[in-house]
């Protein structure tokens, strides 16, 4: 979601459909939820339940264990604004499961209406991003591709780079390449 990228793509590949990766859109939604959480958090120095609940709030509801689900319900019971923000986050995640583009367009319009009506300020700030990138976000429903696999490989290489002995990657590029290749060997099924 970078304007120069969109412009370069339109210039060099005029018939290509730009698809915004859902990971990046969800990252903005998660950031809005986290902003609501931090606004309710006590001043710096006092790390309370909201500080420790960050990953609990960001985890998808379907991936919560029954114990974590109970913790979440208890936490949200104490903070109505956070409950509202969490519900908007989960509704947006559910929106990505729309079956067709037409259904997605209607669902996004509905979600935006909920945010305008009663959404916390960090979620209202998302509305301009959704307006500017609307077609590219909705293109996902015509071309449901993500670059998650590639992002995972890049992350793995960065970890190898960080954990390499000082300047190993500079001194011996062959060894560095070998380390990357060895960590990406597909295991044979048993």
N, C-alpha and C positions, 0 to 999 in steps of 0.2 A: 504494500500500500504506500507507494512512493510515486508522486506525480511525475517526476522525470522518467521513471521506468515506464509508466503508462504512455507518456508522450513518445518515447523512443520506440516502444512496441507498435504504436499506431503509425509511426512514420516508416519503420522498416518492415512491418508485417501488417499492412492495412486490413487484411481480411481475418486476422487472428482474433480470437475471443480471449480477452484477459480474464482470468479467474483468480479472485482473491482467495488465498488459502484460508480455510475456516479456522485453522490454528491462530492466525494473526487477528482475525475478527474476535474470536473468543478471548484472546489475550486482552483486548480492549475492554470486553465485558467483565472479565475477571479483575482487571485493574479498577474498574468502577466499583465493584463489590468491595474490593480491598480499601478503597478510599472511604467508603461508608464505614467500614470496620474501624479504620484508624481514626475517623472523626469521633467515634464513640469511645475510643480508648482513653484511659486516664493519661495525664501528662507524663512526659518522659521520665524515666527512672522507676516508674511503678509498672511492672509487667504483670498484667492480670490475665483473666480468662480470655479476653479478646485477643491479646497478643499471641497466646498459645493456640487459638482457634483458627488461625489463618488457613492452614492446609485443610482443616476439617471443612471450612466454608467453601473452599475452592474445589474440593473433591466432588465428582458427580454423584448424585444421590444413589444411582444404581450400583456404585462401587463401594458404598459404605457397608460395614458390618452392622449387624443389629445393635451392638453396643455403641458404635460410633454414631449410628442413626439416632439413638436415644440421647446421646450427648448433644447432638446437633439440635434436636427438638427442645431440649432443656435450655440451651443457650439462646435459641431464637425466641423462646418464651419470655426471656428477660429483656429483649431488645426488639421492639416492634419495627423500627426503621430498618434494622439489619434483616429481619425476617422478610420484609418487603423487598429489599435489595436481593436477598438470596433467591426469593421466588422469581424475580425478574431474570436472574442469571440462569436458573433452571429452565424457565420458559424459553429463553433464547437457545439454550442447548437442545431442548426438545424441538425447537423450530428447525434445526438442522436435519431433523429426521423427516421433514416434509417429503412426500413422495414425488411431487411434480413441481415445476417452476411456478405454475399458476397457484398452487396451494401455498408455496413458499412466499409468493408476492402478497397474498392475502394475509398469511400469518405474520409477515414482517410488518405490514401496515397495522395490524391489530396490536402487535407488541409495542410498536412506536406509540400508538394511541394510549396504551396503558402507562407508558413512561411519561407521556405529556400530561396525562390526567393526575397521576399520583406518584410518579417516580422520584426518587431522591436526585439531587442535583448532579452527582457524578454520572448517573444514567442519562439525564437530560443532555449532558455534554456529548454523549455518543450520537445523538440524533443528527448532528451536522456531518459526522463521519459516515453515517449510514446513508445520508442523502447524497454526499459527494461520490461515494463508491458503490452506490446501489446496484447498478447494472453489473459491475464486476463481481459483487458479492452474490447476486442472483444467478450469474453465469455458472456458479458451482452446481446448480440443480440441472443444468443442461450438460455439463461436463464435470462429473463428480470426482475430480482428481485432487490429490494433495501432494505436497512434497515432503511429507512426514518421514518417509524412508530416507530420503537424501539428507534431511535435517538431522536425523539420528546418526547417520554415518559421519557427517561433519562434526557433530558433537563428540563422537568417539575419537576422531582424529585430534580434536582440540584437547581432550583429556590426555591422550598419549603425548601430545606436544608439551603439555603442562608438567607431566610426570617424568619426562625424559631427563636424563642427566644433563647438567648445564652444557649447552651448545652441542649436544649429541646430534640434534637435527641439522645443525650447521656444519659440524665437522665431518659427519659421515651420512650423507643423504641416502645412501644405499641401505644402511642399517635402519634408518628411520622409516623408509619405505617398507622394508621387511616387517617391521613391527606393526605397521598399519595393516599390511596384508595378512599377517598371522592372526590378528584380532578379528578378522572378518571371514575366517574359514567357517564354512557351513558344516555343522556337525551332522554326521550320518545318523539316521534313525536306528534305534535299537530293535 
